[in-house]
Amino acid sequence: MAMYQTYACVSFAVLCAILPWLRAKREKRYGPLPPSPKADPLIGNLRAMASVVDEPRAYRDWGLELGSDIISVTIPGQVTIVLNSQAAADELLVKRSSIYSDRPHIPMVSSDNLVGWGNNTGMVHYGERWRNQRKMTHEVLHKMASEERWPLVERQSRLALQRILDNPAGFSEEVRRMAGSTLLMAVYGYEVTTANDSLVKVVEDAVEGFSQAVIVSNYFVNTAPFLQYLPEWFPGATWKAKANAWRHQKDLMLHVPYEWTKRKMAAGTAVPSMLSFWLNRYVYQESSLGLAEMEDRVRWAAGTIFSVASTRVFIMAMAMHPEIQARAQAEIDAVIGTRLPEIADQSSLPYVRRIVKEVFRWRMVLPLALPHACIQDDTYKGYHIPKGAIVAISNDPAMYPDPDRFDPDRFLDPSVPDAPTFGYGRRSCPGSHHAEASLFIIAAGLLAMFNIRPEVDNDGNVIPLKPEMGLNEAVRQLHPFKCRIAPRSERHEQIVRDHPIALATAQGPADASHQSRAQGRPRQTTMDYQNRVGSKFGGGGVAGASEANVDRRERLRKLALETIDLAKDPYILRNHLGSLECRLCLTLHTNEGSYLAHTQGKKHQTNLARRAARDAKDTQLITAPAPAASVPRKMFIKIGRPGYRVTKVRDPLMASVGGGGAKEGMMVQIHLPQIKEDVIPRRRFMSAWEQKKEQPNRAYQYLIVAAEPYESIAFRIPAREIEDPDENPDWNWSHWDADTKQYSFQFMFKTSSLAPYGQ
């Protein structure tokens, strides 16, 4: 026994002696890691991380203590690089996004043996599958596509305001129901009709499990992946039971609404949604991928779009800062009067928009974002960033002075950037437009119609509010709090109660809707996106009780017969889903009645007037053009074309980094021995439609080089996007040698068509 103890002690001593030598050898070859908190032998910073309560604050404090905007945290088997400044995040995650766009493999959340979120668009590894799913989400979440869902977001916010009016103490539940209803209707075409809808609970439980599992320091299995194979009954493996429960919730979220939408489409009763669009475009069309694989990718793309509302943060901020609330209410009253705000009012309410920006910054619901991973060894500021290192982002204290103070006016300075709520680079959140619009409309509605104040105790004393967020979760929420939400006046209360959505909802309970669908009868539409039931055409205000009782369909039928011929309307467009679109206003309508009402509304009439004014101005410019400015003609004799050499260049490293072919480009060398003094050669890229020498061919573009007195020379090159020299100066450069009269430059083609959208 004593001999074994001796062997163990000797082995431990040898190991402790070898590790510093290996570390010194590595630093000599690659350079040192970024500064790190004090580490222990063998286990690195594991003991320090185990004592951390608030991970983002710990990273920020360590950065200040070490005096560095980039630090490293090492635990056995894993190096985490933390970026504590905006400059470091922009340099690595944006400018070098080609090698920092991967996701780390976090066993608890990614492994199929545990929770199994590995194929989620936000967690899948950088490569072909990510590009495919990212393309799907971008098609339905880009700015214009998000604007098409504004009527849905506005409808859910109106319903939330009406429910808060009846149940102000339950504002948290109403906000939760609004977020779930908007999500399920937009993605799956599923309408939430009850306060305790089971599908909303399924989505919330799945997101909560993801939020806890994705934190690396929460579970030791992320440090020792072999532990994932332990059985659930093994002593100390209670985390395995959690993983199994969360995996079940994740499977329910992915499959239940997906199959529900497929059944509705098969029956011909599905409403337009993101999932129906994807199924029609990808699954039900011929594809190089198998049906099962394509369905799996669509299912994961749909399951990615869960939203995290910051509305509760907004409510607490307004309760804590009545002076900011009063200023926002004054702006709303002056701009839009007594009607309910719309998302289209954003440009007219700059102070409310700054409040929304400050809400995202003040208490970020995703403070560390989802971690990135480095694809290959890299160097930044002389520090080595090893391949496979996790790259986390913390808040920059220098970017937002006095960060704990809620101050919307900080964004008056154009140099102050928006908070990185939606991530960086190619892995940024594709749903940012939808999230911003959702928070704006509910915030503007609450400010316009309600006063938000702190709660008081039985003695009338104000109960102080503490903006404390939950810890050890990726998606953080405020701790439960109470406040008073009351209408600003009886008039404001009446506006909310008399809104057309309330009138339409009051026509029958949700049970009747379910019953009619169960009996096979089509459910009647209860809302018109532009002029709602009971609204005056073009006014946008609330009509009286007598007007609300007028049959809407009969009114629109008479209106169509008397004034409008849809066959001659230049702005109507019938899409492949059977819906109608207004090409002038970019709005979506479910039937002709909705479109007809829209054409008589204020928005359409205003856009018609703007179009007419612009056409008149353009006509005036065409008939009376301004005199052209005189350009002095250069007088010199051209002496022919210079000699040149063109060399194709390739970056073979990109083949292994991006999973595709190597990055390609061209190096051009031009000899100009008789160039004029003080003249520097110039170059530009020209599209096939700009040049006048050849028949335009969209497959090519042209590179033009000019240097007096030589004739300009042109090279026909493939019509591929050119890299920005500022993003990759090592491969995109130019040089003019005045002594040898040699002009050299190199440019590279981008390797991915998704690079401009990036995540």
N, C-alpha and C positions, 0 to 999 in steps of 0.2 A: 504493500500500500504506500509506504514511504517512497519507494522507487517511482511509482506513478506520479506522486505529487512533485517529486523532483523533476521528472520529465515535463510536467505541465508548467512548472515555474520557469524552467529553462526555455521552453518553447515560447512562452509569453514574453520573456526578456528578449529573445532573438527577434520576435515579431516587432516589439517596440523599438528595437534598434534599426530594423530594416525599413520600417515605414518612413521615418524622416529622410533616410537616404533616397528612397523611391520618390518622395515628394520633391526633394532638391533636384533630382535628376530630371523629373518632369518639368519643373519650373525653368531649368536651364535650357531645355529643348523648346518648350512652348511659351514660356513666360509664366508669371505668377497669376493665380486666380485673383479676382477683385477682393478688396478688404473684407474681413469676416470677423464676427464676434469671437471672443475667446473660445477655443475649441478644446475638447478632451482627446486624449490618445484613442485611437481605434474608432470611437463612436462619433467623432467630430462635434457637430453642434446639436446632436440628438438630445442631450440633457437640457440645453437652453431652449430648444423648440418645445420640449415637453412642458415647460413652465410658462409658455406664452399663452395669454388669455385672449388678447386682441391682436391677431396676426398683422393686419395692415399698420396699426400703430407701432407694433414692435419693429417692423421693417423701417418705418419712418424714423423712429428713435435711434435705431442702430446706424442708419445713414448719417444722421446729424452727429452722433457720437464719433463715428469714424471719419467724418468730414468728406464723404464721397457720395456721388449720386448713383453709384453702382456698387453693390455689395454682393457677397456670396454666402450661402448657407449650405453646409455640407453635412449630410447624414449618410450612413453606410449605404453605398450603392447609388447615391443620387446627389447631384450638385444642382442647387437652385440659384439662379442669378436674379437679383431684385433690382429693378430700375426705379430710382427715386426721383427722376426729373423728366420733364417733358422733352428736353433735348435728347436725352439718352433713348427714350421711347421712340421718338421720331427717327433717330439715326438707325436704330437696330430694327424696329418693327415695321417702319414705313420704307425708308430708303434701302434697307437690306432685307426687304420682305421675302425675297426669293429663298433665303436660307433660314428665316425665322417664322415661317408660316405653318410649321408642323404643330401637332399637339402631343404632349407627353402621354405615355401609356400609364395611367393611374389604375392599378388593378381593381380597386374597390368599385370604381364607377365604370371602367371600360371592359373588364374581363367578362366573358360570357358565363363563366362559372359563378360570378357574383351579381352585380346589378345589371350589367350588360348594356351600357349606353355607348359602346364603342363605335357603332355605325351612325350615331347621331351626327348631323351635319356640323354641329359645333365642336364635336370631339373626334371625328374621324380623322385619320392621318392624311397629311397633304399628299394629294395624288389624283388619279383619274376619278375615283369614286367621289372624292370631295368636289372636284370640278363639276361633275354631273349633278350632284345634289345642290351645289351652290347655284348653278345655272337655273335649276327648277325654282328655288326660292327667290332668286332675283327676278324671274319673269313675273311673279305675282306680288312682289314687295317693293319694286322700284317706285320712284316718286309718283309717276302718273298712275300706276296701278293702285297705289295707296289712296290717291285722291278719288278713285272710283268707289272706294269703300267709305268715303266720308259720310254719306247718308246713313249707313249702318251704324257708324260710331256715334253720330249725332243722335240717332234714335235711342240707342242704349243709354247715352248720357241723360237724355230727357226723362226716360223712364226711371233712372237712378235718382234724379232730382225729385221726381214725384214721390218715390218711395221714401226718400230722406225726409220729405215734408211730413209724411205720416208717421215715420219712425226715426226721429233725429238721433236718438241714443244708439241706434243700430247702424250708424253710418259706415262702419267698417265692413259689415256684412253686405250692405248695399253696393259698396265699391267693389267688393270681391265678386258679387253676382254680375255687376256690369262688365268687369274684365273677362269673366268666364263666358258670358253670353256673347260678347263681341268676338272672342276667339273662336268659339265653336261654330258660330254662324258664318264667319268669314272663311274658315278653313274647311269645314265639313258641311255647311248648309244646315246645321242642326240648331233649332230654336229652343232656347231655355224658357220654360213657361212657369216654373215653380221656384220658390226660394231655396229649396233643398234638392236641386236637381242632382241625380246620382252621377251623371257624367262630369259635371263641374267638380265634384268631389274626387273623382278618379284622376282628373288632370292635376288638381292641386296636390294630391298625395304623391303622384309620380314626380312632380317638380320638387316637392319637399325632399324626397329621397335622393334625387339627383343633387340638390343643393348641399346636403350633408356628406354624400359619398365623394364628391369631387374635391374636398379639402384634403390635401395630402397628409397633413399632420394629424388628422382625426383618427386614422386607423393604421396600426402597425403593419398590416398586410401590404400597404403601399411601399414600405421599406423592405419587407421580406415577402416577395410575391409567392413563394412556395406555400405560404400559409393558406392560400385560397383553396387548396385541395383538402384541408382538414374537414372532417364531417361536422355537421351542426351540433351533434351531441358532445363533441370534444370539450373537456373542461376549459373554460375561459374563452370559448368561441361564440359568445353571444352575438358578436358582430356578424357572424355568418347567418344567424336567424334574421337579423335586420336586412342583410343583403338579399336573402331569398324573398322576404316580404316586399322589399322595394322593387325587385325584379318582376314580381307578380303584378304590382301596380303599374310598372312601366309597360308590361305586355298588354294589360287592359287598355291603357291610354292609346297604344299603337293600333290595336286590333278592333276594339269595340266600335269607335266612331268610323273607322275605315270601312268595316264591313257594313255598317248602317248606311253609309253613303252609297256603296256599291249596290245594295238592295234597292235603294230609292232610284238609282239610275236605271237599273234593270226594269223597274216598274214604270219608268217614265214620269216620276213625280219629284225628282230631285231639283232643287233650286241651284242656280249657279254658285259655285264655290271654288276655292283653290284646288281642292282634291278632285272635283269633277273635271276641272280644266286639265290637271295632270293626267288623270286616267284617260281622257279622250286623246290627249296629245302623245302620250308615251306608251301606256299599257295596251290600249285598244288599237294601236297602229303597229305596223311591222317595225321590228327593231333588231339590231345585230345581237342584242342581249336576249337571253331567254325570258319567257313570261314571268317566271318565278323571281328571277333576279331583278327585272324591271319593276315588278310590284313591290319588292322589298325596298328598292330605292325610293319609290314614290311614298311608301308608307313612312319611311324615316324622314323624308322631306316634310311631310305633313306633320309628323310628330315633333319636329324641331320648333315649330312656331308657337311656343308658349310665351306669354307676356308677363312681365313683372311690373305692376303698377306702382307708381310713386305718389299716388293720390293721398295716402295717409300722411306722407311726409309733408305734402302741401297743406293739408288741413292743420297739422300741428304748427307749421310755420306761420300760418295766418292767425291762429289763436294766440301765438306768442308775440306777434308783431302787428297790433291793430293799426298802427300808423301806415304800414305798408298796405294793409288791406283797404284802408280808407282811400289811399291814393289810387289804387287799382280800380276801386268802385267808381271813383270820380271820372277816371278815364273812360270806363265802360259807359257810364251815364251820358257823357258828353259825345261819344262817338256813335253808339247804336241805340240810345234811348232806352225804352222799356221792353223791347222785345228780347227774346233769348238769343244769346250769341251763337254764331255759327263758326265752323272751322275756317271758312273763307274770310273771316274777320281778323285773322292773325296779323296781316300786314297793317291793319288799322289800329291795333292795340299793342304798341311796342313795349309798354311797361309790363303788361301781362305776359308777353313773351319772355321778357327778362326774368320775371318771377319763375316761369317754367324752367328756364336755364339754371337759375340758382337752386331750384328744388333738386334738379339732377346732380348738382355739384355738392350741395350742403350735406346731404346724407345719401351717399351713393348706395343703391341697393345691390350693386355688384362691385364692391370696392377694389378687389384684386383682379377683376375681369377673369376670363378663362385663361389659364396659363398657356404660353407658347412654348415651343421646343426648338432648339437649334439643330439644323440638319447636318452641319459639318463644323469642324473646328474653325473658330474665328477669333479675332483680336479687336479689342476696343480700348482706346486710351492706354495701350500697352498691357492690358490685362487679357489673359487667356480665357475664352469661353469654350468649354469642351463640347464636342458633338454629343447630342442627347440631353444637354442640360435643360432643365426647366427654366423658363424666363417668365417671371411674374412682374406685375406693374403695381407700384404703390403711388400714393398721391404726392404731388410736388408742392412742398410748403412754400417755395419761393414764388410759384406761379399765382397763388391766390393768398395775398396777405390777410392776416386775421381769419383763417379758414373756418373757425367756428361761428363767425358772425354771419347772419343771413342778410345779404346786401345785394339786391338785384342790380343796383346801379354800378356794380363793379364791371358789368358787361357793356357799359357805355364806352369804355376804352376799347377801340377796335383791335388793339394788340393782345387783349385777354382772350384766349381761346375758350371754346366750349369745353366743359368737363368731358373726359374720355369715357362717358357712360357706356358707349356702344363698342368699345374696343378699338384696336389699331390695325392698320394695314389690311392685308387680304382676308384676315379672319374677323373683321369688324362685323357687327350685327347687321344683317340685311333688313331687319324690321324697324330701323330707327325712325323712318318717316311715320309709320303707323303708331309707334309709341309716343312720339312727340305730339301728333294730332290728338291722340286719346287723352293725354294729360291736359293739353290746352283746352279742349272743349269742356271737360268736367270742371277744370279750375275756373274758366271764364263763367260757366253757368252758376257755380257756387258763389262766386264774387258778385255776379249781377243780381242774384235773387236772395242771398242769405247773408247774415252776419255770423261770423265764427268767433266764439269767445271761450276762454277757459272755464271749466266747471267750478262751481263754488260749493263749500261744505254747508252743513246745517246752520252754521253761524254767519253765513254770508261771506266767508273769507275765500279768496281765490286759491284754488288748488294749483300749485306750481307744476308746470309741465317740464319733463326731462326728455330731451330728444335722444334717447339711448336705443341703439340698434342691437338686435340679437347677434350673438357671437358664434364662431365655429360653423358658419354656413356660408356658401358662396353667394346665395341670394338672401340678402338680409332684409328684415322687416323691423319696423319700430315695435318696441314693447307696447302692449295694450295701454291705451290712455283714454281719458274722457274729456269731452268738451261740449259746449252748447252750440247747436246750429239752429238758428231761428230765422224766419223770413224777415226781410228788412222792413216790410210794412204789409198791411192787409192787401194793398194793391199788388205788391210783388207776389204774395201768396196766391192771389187770384190768377195772375198770369201763368204761374206754374200749373195750377189746378185746371185751368181752362185751355191748356195747350191741346192741340188736336190729337196728340198721341193719347192723352188721358181720355178724351172723348171716344176715340176709337177703341181703347182698351175697355172702357166702361160698357160697351155694347154687349159684352158677354164674357163670362169667366173663362179661364184657361181650360177648364175641364170640358166645356162645350167644344172648344177647338179640337181637343184630343178626341172627343166623341165623334165629331164630324169626320175626322180623318180615319178613325177606326171603321166608320160605316162606308168609307170609300168616297165620300163627297169632298170635292176640292175645298180647301180652306180659303176663305175670303181674305184678300189683302186688306190690312187695317191701317196702312200708312202709305202716303204718297211722298216721294222723296223731295219734291220741290214745294208745291202748294198743298199743304196737308188738309185733311178733312176739316172743314170749318174755317178755312183761311180765305181772306179776300185776295183775289187775283192781283198780283203785283205789289201788294202792300206788305206782306210778310207778317202782319199783325194777327191778333186773335179775333175771330168773328164772334158775333153774338149768338145767343142760343137758337134763335129762329134760323139763322143761316147755317148753323151746324146741323140742323135737321134736314136740310135740302139733300135729296139723293144725289150723290156725287156723280155716279155713272150717267144719270139722265142729263145733268148739267153739261158734262163733257160731250155727250152725244150731240146735244143741240149746238154746242159751241163748234164742234167739228163740221156739222152740216152747214152752218151759217158762214163760217169765216175761214176754215183751213182745209186745204187739200194736201194730205200727206204725200201723195204721189209727186207733188211739185216742190216739196220742201227740200232745199239743197243741203240741209244740215242733218237730216235723219239718216241713221245707219243701222241696219238690222244685222246683228252679229250671228256667229254660228251657234250660239246658245239659245237663240230665240228672243233675246232681250233687245231693247232699242237703245241707241246711243245718240247723244247730241254732239256732233262734231265741232260745234261752235263753243259749247260750254264744257265739253269733256265730262258729261254726266251720264249715268246709266239708269235705265227705266225698265220696269218689268212688263209694261203693257202700253198700248197706245194712249189710254186715258192719262197715265202718268206723264207721258211725253207731251201731250196736248196741254195739260195744266202747266207744265214747265215752260212751254213756249209763251204763255201769257204772263209769266212771273217776272219779277224785277231783274233777276240775274240774266235771263235770256234777253230781255229787252235792252238792258244796259250793254250787253255784249254786242247786240245788233247795232246800237248807236255807235259804239267804239269802232266796229268794223266799217261802218259807213264813213265815219270821220277819217279813218286811216286810208280808205280807198280814195276819198276825195283829195286828201293830201298827196297821195302817190300820183294821182292823175295830174294834179297841178305841177308837181315836180317834173313829170314826163313832158307835159306840154310847154313848160317854161323852164328849161334846164339852166342851172347857174353856169356862168362862164367858167371855162376850165382854167385852172391856174397855169401860167406859162412856166414851162420847165426849160432851163437853158440846155441847148443841144451841145453835147460833147463833140469836139472836132478833133479827131485823130484817125490815122490810117491803120486799119487792122492788118496784121501780118501773118494770119493763119493760125492754125491750132498748135498748141504745145505738145510735147511728148509726155506720155503718162504710162503708168503701170497699175493694174488693179489686181489685188490678191484676195482670195476668199479666206476668211479666218473662222475658226470654230473654237468654242469653249467646251471641251469634253466633260468637264465636271458637271455641267447642267444636265447631262444625260442621266446621271445617278441621282442628282438632287431632285429634279422635277418628274422623274419617272417617264420622260419622253425622250425626244431627240436632243442632240447637243445644240447649244445656242450658236447661231450663225451670224456672220456679218461680213464687211468688206473693208479692206485697207486700200486707199488710193494715194499714189505718189505722183506728183506732177512737177516737171522741170520747166522753169520759166526764166531762162537766161536773159531775155530782153524785156522783162517787165519794167514798166515806168517807175521812176523813183517815187518813193513815198506812197506807193500803191500796195495794198495788201489784198491777196486773193479773197474772193467771196464765194460762198456756196449756199444753195437752198434746195429744198425738195419741192417738186411740182407734181400735181395730180395729172392723170391722163387727160382730164377735160380742160386743163389750163393751157396745155401746149397746142400749137396749131400746125405742127409739121406732119403728124401721123394720124391715122384713124384712131380715135380713143378706144382703149382696151382696158377694162377695169382690172385686169390681172397685173397691170404694171403701173409704176410711177417713175418719175424722172428725177435725176440728181443733176443740177446745173452748177457749173463752176465758171466764174468770170474773173479775168485779170487783164487789164488794159496793158498793151494794145492788142493782145491776142483775142481771137474770136472765142466766144463762149463755147464750152464743150458740154455735152449732155450724155448721161449714162442711163440706159433703161434698166430698172431693177424691179424685183417683185413688189407688188403692192401690199407689203406687210408693215405693221406698225413699227416705228423706229423707237428705240430706247431713248429716254431722256438723259442727256449727258450728266446732269446733276445727280441722278440717281445711281449711276455706275460710271464714274469718271475714269476708272482703270481701263475700261473697254471702249469708251466713247471719248475721243479726244481729237484735237487738231493742232498742228504746229507749222509755223512759217519761219524758215531759216533764211534770213536776209542775206547771209554771206554766200551760201551755195545756191540761192534762188530755188530752193526746194520746198514745195508745199505738200504736206502730208496730213492725212486725217483718216480716222477709223470710226465706223458706226456699226451698231449691232441691232439685229431684229429682235423684237420681243418674242418670247417663246410661248405665251399663253394669251388667248383673246380675252381672258377674264381679268388680266392684270389691271385694267383701269378701275374695276369695281372692287377687287381685292377683299379678302377677309382676314 
